[in-house]
Amino acid sequence: MFNIGLNILSPFKVDFKPIKSIFGRVYKNKYWELELFRFNTIISFRLEIRTGCDHPGLYIELGLLTYNVAFNFYDNRHYSDSN
């Protein structure tokens, strides 16, 4: 797994508030999600590449002045040591 991020939080409390979420299936067991939400971040950046775990895939999040957008491309299967 690879994970890098930066968050600068706002001193003013902004509760998590989903604004819009869309998702779809690319092909067997592969899905994507795009989310827009508010949170108490001034600047936010997160990049994850997940392997060897449940729902492996790519996650990217960008945020500015409490508005955040996140993209997730993942496999819906669960990781098993026997596979």
Order of alpha helices (4+ residues) and beta strands (2+ residues): beta-beta-beta-beta-beta-beta
